[in-house]
Each structure stands twice: as structure tokens, then as C-alpha cells.
Amino acid sequence: MCKKAAEADASRGRVYSKMVENILSSLQCKKLFRLDVNFKIENTNFASFIGRTAHILLIECEPFILSLIYKYTEVFCE
């Protein structure tokens, strides 16, 4: 959800924005990168709905993690 969409959501937008501010305010970095990864998840259950399945797939995919680190070393190393 982007900032504009959060501001337009009268019921949850303020809570979402506050949550993001609280998380990001504790970071001590100057840059923040977002990486969108799309796993083809065919099972639709509660775990896939909340994103747990995608997180597990990412953690278990060691070749992907290693290639990501090697390709974008400047992002992971200061």
C-alpha cells in the first residue's frame, strides 16, 4: 500500500501510516530498498493469504538468496 492509498483509506490508513513510521524510525540507514519477488503460489489458504508461504519460499530458496547477495553486493555491504 502506498502513502496515497493509506491516506485515502479512512478506516485503516492512519494506523497503517503510523505503523510504517514506527518501523522506519528505528532504522539507522540512509537508503531503503524494496524488492518485489513473485512466487507462483497455487494453494490459496490462510498462510498464503497473510504472506507466510511466500516468506518461507524465499527463506528456503538458498540459490536465489545467494545470487541476490552476489549481484547486489553494494546493497548488502557498506
N, C-alpha and C positions, 0 to 999 in steps of 0.2 A: 504494500500500500504506500503510495507516495504522499508527500505532505499535503498536496492539494486535496487528494481524496480523503485524507484523515480529517482535514478541516471541514470538508463538506458533510462528513458523517456526524450528524447531531448526537446520536446515541453513544457511539464509542470513539469518535475521533479525538476528543480531548484526552481520554485515557490512553489511547494508542500513542499520541504525541508525547505525553508525559513519560510513558514507558521508554520510548526511544531516547528522549533527553536524559533520563536516568542512566540508561545503559551507556550511552556515548559519553556522558560527562566524566565517567571514571576512566576512560581511555587516555593514555598519555602519548598518543601518536599524532602526527601531523597529517597523515593521509589514511584514508579508509577505502579499501577496495571491496567491491561486491562482485561475486562470481555466481552466475546462474548456471546450474548444471541440471540437465533434464534426463532423468532415468525413465525408461518406459516401464511403468508400474501397471500391470494389468489387473491385479487384485484391488478391489475397492472395499476397504474395511476401515475401521476406526484408526488403526495405525497409519494407514496410507493417507487418510484424511488430515491428520494432525501433523504429518510430515516425518513421523518416526521412521517409516520404511525407507524414505529417501536418505535420511541421515545414516541409517545402518548400512545401506548400499554404498554410500560414499566412504564410510569408515572401512568397510570390508574390501574396497577396491584399491588395494595397495599399488598396482601399476599406475592407476590414474593419479593417485596422490603423489607418487614419486615423479611422474612426468610433469605434473603441475609444479612441483617444487623446483625441478631442474630447469624447466622452461622459464619460470618467473622468479628466478633466484633473487632479483632485486626487490621483490615484494616481501619475501620471507626473511631476508638478511639485511641488516642495516650496516 
